[in-house]
Amino acid sequence: VKPVQRFTDEDKFKLDQYVMNGGNILFFIDVLYAERDSLQNANLIAYARDLNLNDLLFRYGVRVNTDLIADKHCDLIPVEVGNVGGQSQQQLLPWPYAPLLQPGSLHPIVKNQADVLGQFVNSIDTVEAVGINKTILLATSQNAYTMATPAQILLNSLQTQESVTKYNRKNIPVAVLLEGKFSSLYANRVSQSQLDTLHLYGSEFKRECAIPGKVIVVSDADIVMNQVSD
């Protein structure tokens, strides 16, 4: 959940062979540096975080984009809108970067689920992967859009009326279930040192899954993190 350091090739080789040997993985990743705490200065810059996972996830059937989703169906946050008699006046305003996500299918994982809170979410594209079935688990509402990054996010922009025409995309995927017999990212480029490491532990390199596996990719780690902590 929410890795912040770049994965090495050795890391990815272990993950890859884990999947090839029948392991299932949940990826909850943030590909942007963007935290709401930073908004105390009234603005923040959301920019890409290179986790070096793109090629691995692409091989399995998805691409997590380094964009930022804004959604009209979203959470409210308290914003200072004035000062009366020395007392701060706050008002709850829609915060489009905290979308309330909806089920993207009737899959049992998300069936009858609604309003899953996200924070600074990225879009996910499904890509060609032979033998892999892709199921959208969570998506945006009917009124959303994506912005390119780096992006400046201003807190005072909440006090202006957003253009309705901006929210012209619907059901943007943010969580995807991948199922099937995955093929290894290293099928045509495994090194001798990687083979030697496997042999050291009495294992053989696998070019594809012996049995169907499952991988879930979610483009927001905050979905499964507590907002309140000691």
C-alpha positions in Angstrom: 0.0 0.0 0.0 1.3 3.4 -1.1 4.9 2.7 -2.0 7.0 5.9 -2.2 10.3 4.5 -3.3 11.2 3.4 -6.9 11.1 -0.4 -7.4 14.3 -2.0 -8.6 14.5 -4.5 -11.3 15.2 -7.2 -8.7 12.0 -6.1 -6.8 9.9 -6.5 -9.9 11.5 -9.8 -10.8 10.4 -11.2 -7.4 6.9 -9.8 -7.8 6.7 -11.2 -11.4 7.8 -14.7 -10.4 5.5 -14.6 -7.4 2.6 -14.1 -9.8 3.9 -16.7 -12.2 4.0 -19.2 -9.3 0.3 -18.7 -8.5 0.5 -15.6 -6.2 -2.1 -12.9 -6.2 -1.3 -9.2 -5.7 -3.2 -6.0 -4.7 -1.5 -2.8 -5.9 -2.7 0.3 -4.1 -0.5 3.0 -5.6 -0.2 6.8 -5.8 1.7 7.8 -8.9 1.5 11.5 -7.9 3.0 13.5 -5.1 -0.1 15.2 -3.8 -1.2 15.3 -0.2 -4.1 17.4 1.3 -1.9 18.4 4.2 0.1 20.6 1.8 -3.0 22.7 1.1 -2.5 24.5 4.4 -0.5 26.9 2.2 -3.6 27.4 0.1 -2.2 25.6 -2.9 -0.1 22.6 -3.9 1.6 21.2 -7.0 0.7 17.6 -8.0 3.5 16.0 -10.0 4.5 12.5 -11.0 6.1 9.9 -8.8 8.2 7.4 -10.7 7.7 4.0 -9.0 9.2 2.1 -12.0 6.1 -0.2 -12.2 4.8 0.9 -15.5 6.3 -2.0 -17.6 5.1 -4.7 -15.1 1.6 -3.4 -14.9 1.4 -2.9 -18.6 2.4 -6.5 -19.1 -0.4 -7.6 -16.9 -3.0 -5.4 -18.7 -3.2 -1.9 -17.3 -1.6 1.5 -17.4 -1.9 3.9 -14.5 -1.8 7.5 -15.9 0.0 10.4 -14.3 -3.1 12.6 -14.6 -5.4 13.9 -11.9 -9.1 13.2 -11.7 -11.7 15.9 -10.8 -15.3 14.7 -10.2 -18.5 16.7 -9.5 -19.7 13.8 -7.3 -17.2 14.4 -4.5 -16.5 14.9 -0.8 -16.9 18.3 1.1 -14.1 20.0 3.0 -14.2 22.9 5.4 -12.8 26.1 3.9 -12.3 29.5 5.5 -14.6 31.9 3.7 -14.3 35.0 5.9 -13.8 36.5 9.3 -16.5 38.0 11.6 -15.6 39.6 14.9 -12.3 37.9 14.9 -13.9 34.5 14.4 -13.0 32.4 11.4 -16.0 31.6 9.3 -15.9 28.2 7.6 -18.1 26.6 5.0 -18.2 23.1 3.6 -17.4 23.2 -0.1 -17.2 20.4 -2.8 -13.7 19.2 -3.2 -13.5 17.6 -6.7 -10.1 16.0 -6.0 -11.8 13.7 -3.5 -14.2 11.8 -5.8 -16.9 9.5 -4.3 -16.3 6.5 -6.5 -18.9 4.1 -7.9 -18.9 0.4 -8.8 -17.7 -0.1 -12.3 -19.4 -3.5 -12.7 -21.6 -6.0 -10.9 -18.6 -8.0 -9.7 -19.1 -9.4 -6.2 -16.2 -7.3 -4.9 -18.1 -4.1 -5.5 -21.7 -5.1 -6.0 -24.0 -2.8 -4.0 -21.0 -0.7 -3.0 -21.3 3.1 -3.4 -19.4 6.3 -2.5 -15.9 5.0 -1.9 -13.8 8.0 -1.0 -10.7 8.7 -3.0 -8.0 11.4 -2.7 -6.0 12.7 -5.7 -6.9 9.8 -7.9 -5.4 8.9 -11.3 -7.1 7.3 -14.3 -6.4 3.7 -15.4 -6.4 2.5 -19.0 -6.7 -1.2 -19.9 -4.3 -2.4 -22.5 -3.9 -5.5 -24.6 -2.8 -8.6 -22.7 -3.4 -12.0 -24.2 -5.6 -14.3 -22.1 -6.3 -11.7 -19.4 -9.9 -10.8 -18.4 -10.3 -7.2 -17.2 -13.1 -6.0 -14.9 -13.6 -2.4 -13.8 -14.2 -2.4 -10.0 -14.4 1.4 -9.3 -14.9 4.4 -11.6 -15.9 8.0 -11.4 -19.4 9.4 -11.8 -21.0 10.6 -15.0 -19.4 14.1 -14.5 -15.6 14.0 -14.3 -12.5 15.1 -16.1 -8.8 14.6 -16.0 -6.0 17.2 -15.9 -2.4 16.8 -17.0 0.3 17.0 -14.4 2.2 18.8 -13.0 -0.9 20.6 -12.0 -1.4 23.5 -9.5 -4.3 23.0 -7.1 -5.6 26.1 -5.5 -7.8 26.0 -2.4 -9.5 29.3 -3.2 -10.6 27.9 -6.6 -13.4 26.1 -4.6 -15.1 29.5 -4.1 -15.5 30.0 -7.9 -18.0 28.3 -10.1 -16.3 25.6 -12.1 -17.2 25.4 -15.8 -19.9 22.7 -16.3 -18.4 21.9 -19.7 -15.2 20.8 -18.0 -16.8 17.7 -16.5 -17.2 16.0 -19.9 -16.0 12.4 -19.1 -17.8 9.7 -17.4 -17.0 6.4 -15.7 -13.3 6.8 -15.7 -11.7 3.6 -14.3 -9.7 3.8 -11.1 -9.6 0.2 -9.9 -9.3 -2.9 -12.2 -9.3 -6.6 -11.5 -7.1 -8.7 -13.9 -7.7 -12.4 -14.1 -6.0 -15.1 -16.2 -2.7 -16.8 -17.1 -0.3 -13.9 -16.9 2.9 -14.0 -18.9 6.2 -12.9 -17.4 7.7 -9.5 -18.0 11.0 -11.2 -18.1 10.1 -14.0 -20.6 12.5 -12.7 -23.2 15.0 -10.9 -21.0 15.8 -12.9 -17.9 19.4 -12.5 -16.9 21.8 -15.3 -15.8 22.1 -13.7 -12.4 18.3 -13.8 -12.0 18.3 -17.5 -13.0 21.2 -18.2 -10.6 19.2 -16.6 -7.7 16.2 -18.8 -8.5 18.3 -21.9 -8.6 19.8 -20.9 -5.3 16.4 -21.3 -3.7 15.5 -24.5 -5.7 13.1 -22.7 -8.1 12.9 -22.5 -11.8 12.1 -19.5 -14.0 8.5 -19.5 -15.2 7.6 -17.7 -18.4 3.8 -17.8 -17.6 1.3 -18.8 -14.9 0.7 -22.5 -14.5 -2.7 -21.7 -13.1 -4.9 -18.6 -13.6 -4.0 -15.7 -11.2 -5.5 -12.5 -10.0 -4.1 -8.9 -9.8 -6.0 -5.9 -8.6 -4.6 -2.4 -9.4 -6.1 0.7 -7.7 -4.8 4.1 -8.7 -5.3 5.6 -5.2 -3.7 4.2 -2.0 -5.7 6.5 0.3 -8.8 4.3 -0.3 -7.5 1.8 2.2 -5.7 4.2 4.6 -7.2 5.7 7.7 -7.4 9.5 7.7 -7.1 9.6 11.5 -4.0 8.1 13.2 -2.1 8.3 16.4 
